[in-house]
Amino acid sequence: MVYEVHHNDLTQAQAAKAAVLDFNATWCNPCRMLAPVLEEASNDLAGKALFYGIDVDENPALAARFGIQSIPALVVLKDGQPVARQVGFMPKPALEQWLNSVL
């Protein structure tokens, strides 16, 4: 399950042992392509990380805080600290391989 972030509030994500932040926008076609892939990956990797969707138009402070300039952008947090990032669409096998290497 991918949880939606609202009001620039990352409290839950930062409290998690590991979290994957998906910075996206409704108008972004690659973001829309990535959404179902992330949903599947979140189910496959349940117990390893929590997944959060962050609309950059609704949460501009978070996008600025993480230096997001292109979307879709994924940021992996461990113990509340960013440890990896990836920009652009990835098919599920590549996404899961990348996530497994950083989680």
C-alpha positions in Angstrom: 0.0 0.0 0.0 1.2 3.5 -0.9 0.1 6.1 1.7 -0.6 9.6 0.6 1.2 12.5 2.3 -0.8 15.7 2.9 0.0 19.1 4.4 3.8 18.5 4.0 3.6 16.1 6.9 6.3 13.3 6.9 6.0 12.4 10.5 5.0 8.7 9.9 7.6 8.3 7.1 10.4 9.7 9.3 9.4 7.5 12.2 9.6 4.3 10.0 12.7 2.2 10.0 12.7 2.5 6.2 10.4 4.5 3.8 10.2 5.1 0.1 9.0 8.5 -0.9 7.5 8.9 -4.3 7.4 12.5 -5.5 4.9 12.9 -8.3 2.1 15.0 -9.8 -1.2 14.2 -11.3 -0.2 15.8 -14.7 3.0 13.7 -15.0 2.6 10.8 -17.4 5.7 8.9 -16.2 4.4 9.3 -12.6 1.1 7.8 -13.6 3.0 4.9 -15.2 5.1 4.4 -12.0 2.1 4.4 -9.6 0.9 0.8 -10.2 4.5 -0.4 -10.2 5.1 1.2 -6.8 1.8 -0.3 -5.5 2.9 -3.8 -6.5 6.4 -3.2 -5.1 4.9 -2.0 -1.8 3.1 -5.3 -1.5 6.1 -7.3 -2.5 8.4 -5.5 0.0 5.9 -5.3 2.8 7.7 -5.5 6.1 10.9 -4.0 4.6 9.7 -0.4 4.0 6.6 1.8 4.0 5.7 3.6 0.8 4.5 7.2 0.6 3.1 9.2 -2.4 3.9 12.9 -2.3 2.2 15.2 -4.8 4.7 18.0 -5.4 1.9 20.5 -6.2 0.2 19.8 -2.9 3.4 19.5 -0.9 5.8 22.0 -2.3 7.8 22.4 1.0 8.6 18.7 1.0 9.7 18.9 -2.7 12.0 21.8 -1.9 13.3 20.2 1.3 14.5 17.1 -0.7 15.7 19.2 -3.7 13.2 17.6 -6.1 13.6 19.2 -9.5 12.3 16.3 -11.8 9.6 13.8 -11.3 8.9 11.0 -10.7 11.6 11.0 -8.0 12.0 8.3 -5.4 13.9 9.0 -2.1 14.6 6.2 0.3 14.8 7.1 4.0 16.4 4.9 6.6 15.7 5.9 10.2 14.4 9.3 8.9 17.5 10.1 6.8 17.7 10.1 3.0 20.1 7.3 1.8 19.3 7.0 -1.9 17.4 8.6 -4.7 16.3 7.8 -8.2 14.6 9.9 -10.9 12.4 8.7 -13.7 10.2 5.7 -14.5 11.5 2.2 -13.8 9.9 -1.1 -14.6 9.1 -3.4 -11.7 12.2 -5.7 -11.9 14.6 -2.7 -12.0 12.7 -0.9 -9.2 12.7 -3.9 -6.9 16.4 -4.6 -7.7 17.3 -1.0 -6.8 15.1 -1.0 -3.6 16.6 -4.3 -2.5 20.1 -2.9 -2.9 19.4 0.1 -0.7 16.9 -1.3 1.9 
